[in-house]
Amino acid sequence: MPVAVDLRELTLFVSDVDATARFLEAIGLALFCIEKPEHPRHYDGELGLQLWPATARRPVSSVQLGFVVEDISATMRRLDAVGASWTCDLPNFVRTSDPEGNKITLTQRR
């Protein structure tokens, strides 16, 4: 019998925390916690997202993430400003990659 479970946290190990943080902030995620430079950057939404520097023991993560945004055009302009390029550009759906090469999809909220 299935149990009700919510995924609460996702950790990405990245080679460039600052570049990935700028990319996520351009999408609209808000940084909510950073205590020390060596600690992860935390972003909050329905799912907590952490960025940690990759190491030999914890190599760069490979994921595909999808986000629902309020204004896809405004989000695309912010991402253009941090160097994003587009592999799929439809009226309410776009695909790009973050600085680590992870595929990112954005969908306009209905």
Secondary structure as UniProt FT lines:
FT   STRAND          9..14
FT   HELIX           17..27
FT   STRAND          30..33
FT   TURN            37..38
FT   STRAND          41..44
FT   STRAND          48..53
FT   STRAND          64..69
FT   HELIX           72..81
FT   TURN            82..83
FT   STRAND          88..90
FT   TURN            91..92
FT   STRAND          93..97
FT   TURN            99..100
FT   STRAND          103..108
//
